């Protein structure tokens, strides 16, 4: 007899779960904020990552070409003068690509902002004019308070 009363008091495994605490509603609001932020950052972040990756490969190709064929730079141009600037620019573009990937996962808002600001300058913009609009778009998005909050929520959730 006791086993029947115990089983009637047990939770039904097929019953739809209900949200009982305020923590769960706060958590759902945080998830909604993250979903909204990721949806808004997705396109410009992917575009910046792709453009910066292509530009990084292009820069490295130019650096290798400058190292192998110094004729284009003149026979007097030292190795560091031919290759080093191209490697530095390739590093900047690699930084932009990696920052854009982190931005898609709502990690490191400071790094994302820096990558966006760098993309606005024509010398460091991936594929020159193609990267500028995406840099401006990302920079304007990251200035919004809800984006700052989304990065903070993502950091808080990942720390748990």
GIBEL-V106435 format. One record per residue. N is the residue number from 1. RES is the residue in one letter. OMEGA is omega in radians with two decimals (* if undefined). D_FIRST is the distance of its C-alpha to the first C-alpha in Angstrom with 2 decimals. Layout:
N;RES;OMEGA;D_FIRST  N;RES;OMEGA;D_FIRST
//
This chain:
1;X;3.14;0.00  2;X;-3.12;3.77  3;X;3.10;5.39  4;X;-3.14;5.41  5;X;3.09;6.73  6;X;-3.11;8.84  7;X;3.11;10.20  8;X;3.11;11.15  9;X;-3.12;13.00  10;X;-3.14;14.78  11;X;3.12;18.25  12;X;-3.11;19.12  13;X;-3.11;21.61  14;X;-3.13;23.58  15;X;3.11;24.13  16;X;-3.13;27.68  17;X;3.10;28.01  18;X;3.11;29.48  19;X;-3.03;32.10  20;X;-3.01;31.06  21;X;3.06;33.80  22;X;3.12;37.55  23;X;-3.11;38.12  24;X;3.10;36.88  25;X;3.07;39.24  26;X;3.11;42.05  27;X;3.11;41.33  28;X;3.08;41.48  29;X;3.09;44.77  30;X;3.12;46.09  31;X;3.10;45.19  32;X;3.09;46.95  33;X;3.13;49.97  34;X;-3.14;50.08  35;X;-3.14;49.85  36;X;-3.13;52.66  37;X;3.13;54.84  38;X;3.13;54.46  39;X;-3.13;55.33  40;X;-3.10;58.49  41;X;-3.00;59.60  42;X;-3.06;58.84  43;X;-3.13;62.07  44;X;3.13;64.60  45;X;3.11;62.91  46;X;-3.13;62.89  47;X;3.13;66.48  48;X;3.13;67.66  49;X;-3.13;65.92  50;X;-3.13;67.50  51;X;-3.13;70.94  52;X;3.09;70.98  53;X;3.10;69.91  54;X;-3.13;72.70  55;X;3.11;75.16  56;X;3.11;74.11  57;X;3.11;74.83  58;X;-3.14;78.11  59;X;3.12;79.14  60;X;3.06;78.38  61;X;3.09;80.39  62;X;3.13;83.28  63;X;3.11;83.06  64;X;3.12;83.21  65;X;3.13;86.07  66;X;3.12;87.92  67;X;-3.07;87.51  68;X;-3.07;88.77  69;X;-3.09;91.45  70;X;-3.06;93.18  71;X;-3.09;96.07  72;X;-3.11;94.54  73;X;-3.11;94.48  74;X;-3.08;97.93  75;X;-3.11;98.92  76;X;-3.09;99.28  77;X;3.11;95.74  78;X;-3.09;93.79  79;X;-3.09;90.46  80;X;3.14;88.46  81;X;-3.14;90.17  82;X;-2.92;89.27  83;X;-3.02;85.70  84;X;3.12;84.20  85;X;3.13;84.07  86;X;3.11;82.30  87;X;3.10;79.71  88;X;3.13;79.11  89;X;3.07;78.65  90;X;3.09;76.31  91;X;3.10;74.27  92;X;3.13;74.09  93;X;3.06;72.92  94;X;3.07;70.32  95;X;3.12;69.08  96;X;-3.13;68.81  97;X;-3.13;66.86  98;X;3.10;64.35  99;X;3.11;64.02  100;X;3.09;63.34  101;X;3.10;60.51  102;X;3.13;59.02  103;X;3.11;59.51  104;X;3.13;57.39  105;X;3.13;54.51  106;X;3.07;55.28  107;X;3.03;56.48  108;X;3.12;59.60  109;X;3.13;61.05  110;X;3.13;64.21  111;X;3.12;64.90  112;X;3.10;64.27  113;X;-3.14;66.70  114;X;3.11;69.31  115;X;3.12;69.05  116;X;3.13;69.47  117;X;3.13;72.48  118;X;-3.12;74.08  119;X;-3.14;73.56  120;X;-3.14;75.56  121;X;-3.05;78.71  122;X;-3.13;80.67  123;X;-3.08;81.58  124;X;3.13;77.97  125;X;3.12;76.37  126;X;-3.11;74.94  127;X;3.08;77.31  128;X;-3.01;79.43  129;X;-3.12;78.99  130;X;-3.09;75.63  131;X;-3.07;73.75  132;X;-3.13;75.20  133;X;3.12;73.25  134;X;3.06;69.95  135;X;3.11;70.80  136;X;-3.13;71.56  137;X;-3.14;68.40  138;X;-3.14;66.18  139;X;3.12;68.04  140;X;3.11;67.57  141;X;-3.07;63.85  142;X;3.09;63.27  143;X;-3.10;64.99  144;X;-3.10;62.30  145;X;-3.14;59.89  146;X;3.08;56.81  147;X;3.08;57.90  148;X;3.13;58.30  149;X;3.14;54.83  150;X;3.10;53.41  151;X;3.11;54.98  152;X;3.12;53.57  153;X;3.13;50.03  154;X;3.11;50.33  155;X;3.13;51.50  156;X;-3.13;48.68  157;X;-3.12;46.01  158;X;3.13;47.61  159;X;-3.11;47.75  160;X;*;43.98
//
